[in-house]
């Protein structure tokens, strides 16, 4: 159910006891724009005077106002700094971000604290500074080790830099290092992906995320596909590539715990599990989304508008919606079915449980006690499984 924002005021909210609570920080800055990206990010020429110092001052204000607004907010179990390119802030800037979270929401004693990073804006000194600040996990954009694939994606880093950065992070004391891959880029071969997966495993990481290339409307990639310069990703190729990387990761001791995420034991990203498994979070920064007390809200997008509202002492909320039971149910099925821990059968209606039996007969779901888990084939068709379950 959609609710209009009234007088710029978010409804009174309370964090729900017993649920994981995280803080997401959106850093909107990028040195260049990748052709496939439709995230809320800005290159220097698009900022209109906004800068990291002004963004950080506004962020501190939002976190302070947010902690005061969200009644019974627990200390953050997890913090995730994403973007954009958080590593453009440097270790000192990211240390200041984490200090702002500590001063507002606070951190649980065993909090997981992650930042994304572009390999080109990292160094051994950068990782040492992050560890000293209290970060526990680093997620590095790798995408591929094939030069022609990186070129097609408009990525500016060299093929080996992500691997060197992963090793530097481990040498700085990070036990949890993740690499991101994109598969299905036009011009990529099975061998290109296989070499990328092998290289990632060889870098000693304990987590890997792999995403099928999606052509998002409004991106440079979409324009190239529309003009016929490059082909759109092929569904059959994407399925084969997924199976290829899943098989190799399994052989190397990684297990899938979410459809697009694999980890060695203990390497799972707790923050992202919170999104999929019914947790709550405050999202701070331009365009960031939040969820608590059956309410979702999102911030104004441009850093200038974001800073202007906070300078006036107003939360930078663009709008919000309160989820009714039917919407909340759809989202629970959609998200929890993606996890290897599965979806409790008790979350389904009688009709939905009947449809689940059909999915089991079709080899798309399996039973694990009182939970329904996607099979290997089911993971390739996860969205269709959800549609069939919900009818």
N, C-alpha and C positions, 0 to 999 in steps of 0.2 A: 504494500500500500504506500503510495507516494504522499508525502506531507510537505507542503510549501514552507519554506523558511519564513518565519515571522519576525520582522524587525531585526534581522541578523542574529537572532538568538537561537542557539541549539537547545533542545529540550533538556531538562534535568535528567541525568543518566547515572546509573550505578553499575560498576563492574560486577559480574556475577561470581559469587564465591565458588571456588573449586575449579574454575576454568583457567587455562593458561592465559597470561596477559603479556603482550609484547608491545614494543614501541618500534615503529617504522619511521625512518628519517629519509625524506626524499631530497637528494642533492640535484638541482636542475641544470647543472653546468656540464657542457661537453666542449672539447676543443674543436671537433668536427662532427658532422651528422652522418651516421651510417645510412646507406641507401634503403635498408629494410626496416629502420626503426621508426615507430610511431609513438614513442614515449614522450612525456611532457619534459622535454629538454631543450636547452637553448645554447647556441654557439655565441661567442662574444659579440658578433654583429647583431644578434637578435635580442639582446638583453635590455637595450634602451636605458642604460645607466645603472642597472642592477649589478651588484658585485658580491663576491663571497662574504665580505665583511658585513655588508648590509643584510644579506640573507641570514648569517649566523646570529646577528642581533635580533632579527625578527623570529628566528627559530627559538631562541631562548625565551622570548615572550610567549610564543605559542605553547611551548611545553609548560611554562609556569601557569598560564591560564588554563591549559588542558587538565593539569593535575588538580587544580582547584575546582574545575567544573565537574570532573568525573568523580562522583562520590564513591567512597570505599575502594578507590583504585589501589590495588596491591603494588608492591615493588615489581618492576619489570623482570619477568623470567628470561626474556630474550630481547635483544635489540638488533635491528638490521638496518644498516645504512646503505641505501641503494640509489639508483639514479637512471640517467646521468652518469657522471664519472666522479664518484666520491674521492678517488685518489688525487684529483686535481687540487683538493684542499690541503694535501700534504699531511704528514703525521701530526703536526701541531694543530692543524685545523680539525682533523678527525678526533684528536684528543679533546679539543674544546667542545665538539659535538657530544661526546660521551659524558664529559663533565656536566653539560647542560641537562642530560637525561638523569644523571645522579642527583642533581640539585632539585629536580622537579618530581619525577616519579620515584626515583630511587632504583637501586638494582638489588635483586635477590642475590644471596651469597654465591650461588652456583650459576649465575646468569650466563647465558650464551650471548656473545657480542660479536656480530659479523659485520664486515664491510665488503662491498664490492670494490674491485679495482681494475683499472686498465693496465695491462702489463707495462706499457710504455711509460707510465707515470709512477712507477715503483722502483725501488732500489733496496739493497740490504739495509741501509740506514732508515728508509721508510718503514720497513717491516719491524725493525728493532724498536722504532718509536711507537708503532701500534701496540706491540706487546707490552711495552712499558706503560702505555695508557690504559691497558686493561682489555684490549680486544683479544678474543679467543679463537676467531675463525676468519678466514679470508676466502673470498670467492672471486676468481680471476676469469675474465673473458678471454677465451682461447679461440673458439669458433672452428678453427681448422689449422692443420699444418701445411696445407697446400696453398702455394702462392696465388694460383689462379682463383681459388675459392675465396680467399681473403679479398682479392681484388674485386670479385663480383659482389661481395658484401660491403665494399667501400671501407674495409677495415685497414687501419694505417700501421698496425704493429707487424713486426717481422714474424715469420712462422715459429721461430724458436724462442722468442722472448717470453711467451706465457710459460713455457716449460722452465726456463731459467728463473722466472719470478716465483714459480711454485717451489722450487728448490731453495731459493733465498728465504721464502717465508718459513719453510721448515727449519732452515738453519737458524732463523731468528727465534725459534721456540714455539712456532705454531704447530700443534698436533693435528689441527683440522684445516685442511686446505682443499678447496674445491676448484674444478675447472668446468667451464661451460663450453659445449659444442653445439653447432648448428649443422643439421644434415639435410640433404635434398637441394642444396644450392645448384642452380643451373651450371653445368660444366663439371660438377663433382662426379667422381666414379666411386664404385664400391671400394676400390683399392685406396682412393684418397681418404675415405672415412676410416678404413681399417688402419691405415698408417697413423691417422690422428688419434684413434683410440689407443693404439699401442704406445704412442708417444706420451699420452696422458697417464696411462698406467705406469710407464717407466719413470715418470717424474715423482713418483712416491706419494701421490695424493690419496686421500681417503674418501673423496666424494666427487661424483661427476654428474652434471646435469646435461641432458641432450634434448634439443628441441627441433622438431621439424620446421623447416623454413615456411613461414606464413607470409603471403603477399598482402600487406595491409593497405587499405585504400589511403590515398594521399601521400604515399611514400614515393621516393625516386624509383625504387624497385618496381612498384606497381605501374608507374608510368612507362618504364622500359618494357614490362610484360605487355602492356596495352598496345604499345607501338610495334610489338612483334620482334623486338631486338633480342629478347631471350625468352625461352619457354617458361610457362608456369610449372611449379613443382608437380610431379606425377605421383598420384596416390599409391600406385603399386610399387614404385621405386622407394617412396618413403617407408612403406611397410617393410620392404626388404632390408633397407638400411637400419631400421629399428631392430629387426631380428639379428642383424649382423652385430651391432654394437652390444645388444643384450647378451648374446651368446658369449662374446669375448669378455665382457665384464664379469659375467658369471664364472667363467673359467679362472679369472684373476682374483676371485674372492670377494667381488662386490655383489650385493643383493639389491634388487629393486625394492624400494619402499614407497614410491609414488611413481605413477606412470612414466614420468620424465626424469626421475632421479634415482641414482644408485649410490650405495655407500658401503664401505667396509663396516664391520660391526662397531657401533659407537660413533660413526661418522655422520649420522643423519642430521639434517638441519632442523633443529627443534623449532626455530621461528616459523619456518614454512609449514611444518606439521601443524602448528597452531592454526594457520589459515584453513587447512583442510579438515581439521578434526574438532571444530567447534570452539576454538579459542577466540579471544577478544584482543583488540589492539588499538592504540592511538597512532594514527598516521600524521606526521608533522612535516611541513614543507609544502611548496606550491603544488597543487593538484593531488596531494596525498589523500588516500581513502582510509577511513577508520570504521570500526565496528564494535559496538558494545550495547548491551541492554536491548537486543533485538532492533537496533537502530544503526543504519549505515549513513555516513556523511562524507562529504568530499570538499576539499579546499578549492579556492579560486586558483586558476592555473598560472597566471603570469607572476614572476617574482616581484614585479613592481606593485601590482594590485595586492599581492600577499603582504608585502611589507607595509603598504599604506594602511590596510585594515588593522594590522597589529600595532602600528604606531598610534592608532586611535584607541588602543586598548580593547579591540573587538576581535574575537576569534575569526579567522579568515574562511569561514564556512560558506561555500557557494550554495549548497542545498543539502537536504537529508531525506531519508525515507525510513519509515518504520515497517519492518517486515511482518506481514500477517502470517498465520500458521501455514497456509498453503505455500506461500513463497519460501518461508523458512524450511519447509519440508523438501521442496524441490532442490534447494541449495544444499541441504544435508546429503541427499542422495547423490547429487552431482559431484560433491567434493569428497565425501568419505569413500565412495566406491573406487576412487583413484588410488587409495592407499592399500598397501599389502596387508595391513591389519583388517581391512575389509569393512563392510557395512553390516551392522547388527540387523538380523531379520526382524527384530522387534520395532525397528524404525519404519517398517513397511506396513501398508494396509493389507487386508486380506486379499484384495484383488492384485496388489503389487507382488505379494508373496506367490500368488499363482503364476504371474508372469515371470517371476524369478525362476520358477521350476522349469519353464520353457527355455529360459536362457541357460540353465544348467544342462538340460537335454541337448541344447545346441552347442555345448562345449564352450560357452562364453563365460560362465560363472562356475565356481566350485564352492562346496561347503567346507568351512573350517569351524566346527562346533556350531555355534549359533550365529556365525558371520558368513557373509557372502563375499567371495574374493574373485577378482578377475583372473581368468586363466591367461596363459601366454597369448592365445588368439584373442581373448576378450580385451586385452590391453590395446590391441591394434584397432579395436572397434568400440572403445570406451564410451564415446559420445552416443553411439547408436544403442548401446546397452542401456544407458540412462534413459534415452527416449522410450525404449521398449518397456522398461520397468514402470515409468511414470504413466505410460499409456497416452 
